[in-house]
Amino acid sequence: MAVAAQGSSFVKLFLTKPSFPITTTTTNLSLPPTNRRPLFVFPPPQAHLSSPKKSPKHEQQRLSFTISYLVDSCGLSPDHASIAARKLSLDSPERPNTVLNLLRDHGFSTSQISSLVKKRPVLLLANAESVLLPKLRFFLSIGVSKSLLARTLASDPTILTRSLLNQLIPSYNFLKSVLDADDKIVAALRRTTWIFLEDHTKNLVPNINHMSETGVPGKCIQLLLTHFPEAVMQKSHEFREITKQAKEMGFNPQKTTFVLAIHALSGKGNRSIWDKCFEVYQRWGWSEEDIMCAFKKHPHCMMLSERKINRTMEFLVEEMKMAPRSIAGCPVVLFFSLDKRIIPRCSVVKVLVSKGMVKEDWSLTSLLVPVEKVFLEKLVIKYEEELPELMDVYRGYTTKL
């Protein structure tokens, strides 16, 4: 807790209140992209050879020591150590040991340290106390847990090479002005570290302003930036084209589904998934009108895996004898767990129908959408006197009475 308190003392100097539209002056530190530089800069390996000039034997010894250190202390394979040694030259273990000790003290596992060093070996030459520790404390102070911080930095340690004062705090300050809560900033960081690395004036500010001008409420902008920041970080002209497309499809900018549609339509990867889902739904007999109906109700139904769609559709159509097109009217069911929600509930209904206790023309909405407590009260507890084993059917202990 002492770490968080120490970090928060300098963080809150840069807070601002949320404001729409966003301008480039919303942050207290307004720095040009050219100031976005590491706190430490190392000369390229060849610079070490210039003055004073080292003998080939000495350089070979340093190379051998560097590779051995990377293998023995950092867990790199000999091949990866040889590659990393092209960017790093060690004379002694003193400084890199302080870096490794700092990472271990902050919960980094051996494999996470290995991953970080493999991707950014030059970090071993950073000053652990004056350069790395303040950055770790900063992220801990805004609510990033040690475990999340270790996973994030092991995946992309680039953030540790950026200036705390010139890049990380201004980025945080901007995000705080839009999201208004640290937990949302942490959620965005969990999605991508680039939310702290990119110059926010380049794409984020124009895209946020465009949404505001289009009529998207602040809470919907926050939702998109929190959970799908990569969608808001795309090039401004591409973002404008996607928002235009979403409007032409009939999405209301004032509804949550509008920003979810933006996410589903953003980027080549998402668009490829969208096209694949379109093909899968067509194979199940959905018309283009059915697909667009489902998309407008739940945009992320066009981001499901082919296996997920097929498993759910196969059970509902073949086992429960439902018309494929009826599922298009309630696409949210495609997101439910087949084993934990759909099959147990449908098993209960099949028993009740066979006993003549409920009608056969039940709807997906009434059966699968209600929370578990409501479902149990209406279709299990209500009939427990006549069918005491119905709870076992629901829990999967028996499949037939």
Solvent accessible surface area in square Angstrom, and as a share of the most:
residue,aa,sasa,rsa
1,M,200,0.89
2,A,82,0.63
3,V,50,0.29
4,A,33,0.25
5,A,65,0.51
6,Q,93,0.41
7,G,0,0.00
8,S,42,0.27
9,S,62,0.40
10,F,53,0.22
11,V,7,0.04
12,K,132,0.56
13,L,128,0.64
14,F,28,0.12
15,L,70,0.35
16,T,38,0.22
17,K,177,0.75
18,P,51,0.32
19,S,53,0.34
20,F,68,0.28
21,P,73,0.46
22,I,0,0.00
23,T,71,0.41
24,T,66,0.38
25,T,106,0.62
26,T,20,0.11
27,T,6,0.04
28,N,83,0.43
29,L,48,0.24
30,S,75,0.48
31,L,67,0.33
32,P,69,0.43
33,P,66,0.42
34,T,119,0.69
35,N,47,0.24
36,R,77,0.28
37,R,120,0.44
38,P,48,0.30
39,L,87,0.43
40,F,25,0.10
41,V,120,0.69
42,F,57,0.24
43,P,70,0.44
44,P,72,0.46
45,P,52,0.32
46,Q,117,0.52
47,A,39,0.30
48,H,63,0.28
49,L,82,0.41
50,S,83,0.53
51,S,97,0.63
52,P,95,0.60
53,K,176,0.75
54,K,68,0.29
55,S,59,0.38
56,P,117,0.74
57,K,147,0.62
58,H,63,0.28
59,E,39,0.18
60,Q,108,0.48
61,Q,102,0.45
62,R,23,0.08
63,L,74,0.37
64,S,57,0.37
65,F,67,0.28
66,T,0,0.00
67,I,43,0.22
68,S,51,0.33
69,Y,13,0.05
70,L,0,0.00
71,V,46,0.26
72,D,118,0.61
73,S,41,0.26
74,C,2,0.01
75,G,44,0.42
76,L,6,0.03
77,S,48,0.31
78,P,89,0.56
79,D,108,0.56
80,H,75,0.33
81,A,0,0.00
82,S,47,0.31
83,I,82,0.41
84,A,4,0.03
85,A,8,0.06
86,R,175,0.64
87,K,121,0.51
88,L,3,0.02
89,S,28,0.18
90,L,3,0.01
91,D,101,0.52
92,S,51,0.33
93,P,55,0.35
94,E,130,0.58
95,R,106,0.39
96,P,2,0.01
97,N,59,0.30
98,T,63,0.36
99,V,1,0.01
100,L,2,0.01
101,N,76,0.39
102,L,20,0.10
103,L,2,0.01
104,R,118,0.43
105,D,103,0.53
106,H,16,0.07
107,G,48,0.46
108,F,10,0.04
109,S,50,0.33
110,T,106,0.61
111,S,82,0.53
112,Q,37,0.16
113,I,5,0.03
114,S,14,0.09
115,S,29,0.19
116,L,2,0.01
117,V,0,0.00
118,K,86,0.36
119,K,87,0.37
120,R,85,0.31
121,P,4,0.02
122,V,35,0.20
123,L,1,0.01
124,L,1,0.01
125,L,33,0.16
126,A,0,0.00
127,N,56,0.28
128,A,11,0.09
129,E,125,0.56
130,S,70,0.45
131,V,16,0.09
132,L,2,0.01
133,L,16,0.08
134,P,37,0.23
135,K,0,0.00
136,L,1,0.00
137,R,61,0.22
138,F,0,0.00
139,F,1,0.00
140,L,24,0.12
141,S,20,0.13
142,I,4,0.02
143,G,53,0.51
144,V,2,0.01
145,S,58,0.38
146,K,92,0.39
147,S,66,0.43
148,L,9,0.04
149,L,2,0.01
150,A,1,0.01
151,R,117,0.43
152,T,15,0.09
153,L,1,0.00
154,A,8,0.06
155,S,76,0.49
156,D,31,0.16
157,P,2,0.01
158,T,13,0.08
159,I,1,0.01
160,L,2,0.01
161,T,16,0.09
162,R,40,0.15
163,S,1,0.01
164,L,15,0.08
165,L,105,0.52
166,N,37,0.19
167,Q,11,0.05
168,L,0,0.00
169,I,1,0.01
170,P,8,0.05
171,S,4,0.03
172,Y,2,0.01
173,N,0,0.00
174,F,1,0.00
175,L,1,0.00
176,K,30,0.13
177,S,0,0.00
178,V,0,0.00
179,L,0,0.00
180,D,75,0.39
181,A,30,0.23
182,D,41,0.21
183,D,101,0.52
184,K,67,0.28
185,I,0,0.00
186,V,13,0.08
187,A,28,0.22
188,A,0,0.00
189,L,3,0.02
190,R,143,0.52
191,R,120,0.44
192,T,26,0.15
193,T,11,0.07
194,W,116,0.41
195,I,4,0.02
196,F,0,0.00
197,L,0,0.00
198,E,47,0.21
199,D,25,0.13
200,H,23,0.10
201,T,49,0.29
202,K,140,0.60
203,N,12,0.06
204,L,2,0.01
205,V,9,0.05
206,P,39,0.24
207,N,0,0.00
208,I,0,0.00
209,N,29,0.15
210,H,29,0.13
211,M,0,0.00
212,S,30,0.20
213,E,127,0.57
214,T,30,0.17
215,G,32,0.30
216,V,7,0.04
217,P,41,0.26
218,G,25,0.24
219,K,150,0.64
220,C,3,0.02
221,I,1,0.00
222,Q,28,0.12
223,L,54,0.27
224,L,0,0.00
225,L,0,0.00
226,T,6,0.04
227,H,92,0.41
228,F,28,0.12
229,P,0,0.00
230,E,70,0.31
231,A,1,0.01
232,V,0,0.00
233,M,19,0.08
234,Q,27,0.12
235,K,119,0.51
236,S,28,0.18
237,H,123,0.55
238,E,75,0.34
239,F,0,0.00
240,R,111,0.40
241,E,104,0.47
242,I,18,0.09
243,T,2,0.01
244,K,112,0.47
245,Q,52,0.23
246,A,0,0.00
247,K,101,0.43
248,E,125,0.56
249,M,41,0.18
250,G,46,0.44
251,F,11,0.05
252,N,66,0.34
253,P,22,0.14
254,Q,119,0.53
255,K,115,0.49
256,T,56,0.33
257,T,36,0.21
258,F,0,0.00
259,V,0,0.00
260,L,29,0.14
261,A,0,0.00
262,I,0,0.00
263,H,8,0.04
264,A,0,0.00
265,L,7,0.03
266,S,9,0.06
267,G,45,0.43
268,K,189,0.80
269,G,49,0.47
270,N,28,0.15
271,R,77,0.28
272,S,71,0.45
273,I,69,0.35
274,W,15,0.05
275,D,66,0.34
276,K,86,0.36
277,C,2,0.01
278,F,39,0.16
279,E,87,0.39
280,V,1,0.00
281,Y,0,0.00
282,Q,89,0.39
283,R,144,0.52
284,W,52,0.18
285,G,49,0.47
286,W,6,0.02
287,S,46,0.30
288,E,112,0.50
289,E,135,0.60
290,D,14,0.07
291,I,0,0.00
292,M,41,0.18
293,C,51,0.31
294,A,0,0.00
295,F,0,0.00
296,K,87,0.37
297,K,112,0.48
298,H,47,0.21
299,P,0,0.00
300,H,30,0.13
301,C,0,0.00
302,M,0,0.00
303,M,47,0.21
304,L,25,0.13
305,S,65,0.42
306,E,63,0.28
307,R,169,0.62
308,K,50,0.21
309,I,0,0.00
310,N,43,0.22
311,R,86,0.32
312,T,0,0.00
313,M,0,0.00
314,E,87,0.39
315,F,30,0.13
316,L,0,0.00
317,V,29,0.16
318,E,94,0.42
319,E,96,0.43
320,M,21,0.09
321,K,165,0.70
322,M,31,0.14
323,A,61,0.47
324,P,38,0.24
325,R,142,0.52
326,S,54,0.35
327,I,0,0.00
328,A,3,0.02
329,G,37,0.35
330,C,16,0.10
331,P,4,0.02
332,V,46,0.27
333,V,0,0.00
334,L,0,0.00
335,F,67,0.28
336,F,29,0.12
337,S,47,0.31
338,L,14,0.07
339,D,88,0.46
340,K,167,0.71
341,R,60,0.22
342,I,0,0.00
343,I,59,0.30
344,P,20,0.13
345,R,5,0.02
346,C,0,0.00
347,S,26,0.17
348,V,0,0.00
349,V,4,0.02
350,K,98,0.41
351,V,13,0.07
352,L,0,0.00
353,V,39,0.22
354,S,86,0.55
355,K,100,0.42
356,G,65,0.62
357,M,63,0.28
358,V,37,0.21
359,K,162,0.69
360,E,134,0.60
361,D,118,0.61
362,W,58,0.20
363,S,56,0.36
364,L,9,0.04
365,T,78,0.45
366,S,68,0.44
367,L,3,0.01
368,L,0,0.00
369,V,59,0.34
370,P,31,0.20
371,V,97,0.56
372,E,91,0.41
373,K,145,0.61
374,V,53,0.30
375,F,4,0.01
376,L,31,0.15
377,E,85,0.38
378,K,128,0.54
379,L,33,0.16
380,V,1,0.01
381,I,81,0.41
382,K,134,0.57
383,Y,28,0.11
384,E,88,0.39
385,E,163,0.73
386,E,104,0.47
387,L,19,0.09
388,P,100,0.63
389,E,86,0.39
390,L,1,0.00
391,M,47,0.21
392,D,48,0.25
393,V,2,0.01
394,Y,22,0.08
395,R,146,0.53
396,G,51,0.49
397,Y,151,0.58
398,T,50,0.29
399,T,121,0.71
400,K,167,0.71
401,L,74,0.37
